[in-house]
């Protein structure tokens, strides 16, 4: 089981920019002088590194190199550390109950997120749920150029044998597409504009309203396990 972070496990206060968005904007400004982050919807489901390339291009950097994108991501993490206390994240649903129920069924729990590892840790710590996850079991935004590569790496870290079925939990059509690209199932979690119909139209194998104790039953049904 690989969980996305933003919009799936955690979110910022409604009506104000998240600490992550503010940090990305500040990082882009420091590198390019660009003051506006742009439309945050364009970044939903993308990795931190992909977002860095988009910001560099918007800031006038042509044909940005990977090292330039990683420099922006490093500054982003610094800015996130600086401002997350003022813009804390909150847990969505009941991740503790979900993880406990899944572990009881024998699931291996990991993260499959576009965040780089430190960014994911900061957000989950802010929401008080970092203890639920082993950060060595996950795929992160610096693990590959495409989200599918991130998920494949996360699955490998959770199950090096490749023997277990893979289930991805995420809130965007990009999560669904990346899951299916590696032969995994995807459970959608609606968040903001990514409603239940949007996720089903994208091909989600199931949709739950939140990450909570009922997620384990949905997983059992999808995999054909006895109740």
Secondary structure as UniProt FT lines:
FT   STRAND          2..3
FT   TURN            7..9
FT   STRAND          10..12
FT   TURN            14..15
FT   HELIX           19..32
FT   HELIX           40..43
FT   TURN            44..45
FT   HELIX           48..58
FT   TURN            59..60
FT   TURN            62..63
FT   HELIX           66..83
FT   TURN            84..86
FT   STRAND          89..91
FT   HELIX           95..104
FT   TURN            105..106
FT   STRAND          110..112
FT   HELIX           117..126
FT   TURN            127..128
FT   HELIX           130..132
FT   TURN            135..136
FT   STRAND          138..139
FT   TURN            141..142
FT   HELIX           147..158
FT   TURN            160..161
FT   STRAND          167..170
FT   HELIX           173..181
FT   TURN            182..183
FT   STRAND          185..189
FT   TURN            192..193
FT   HELIX           196..201
FT   TURN            202..203
FT   STRAND          206..208
FT   TURN            213..214
FT   HELIX           215..223
//
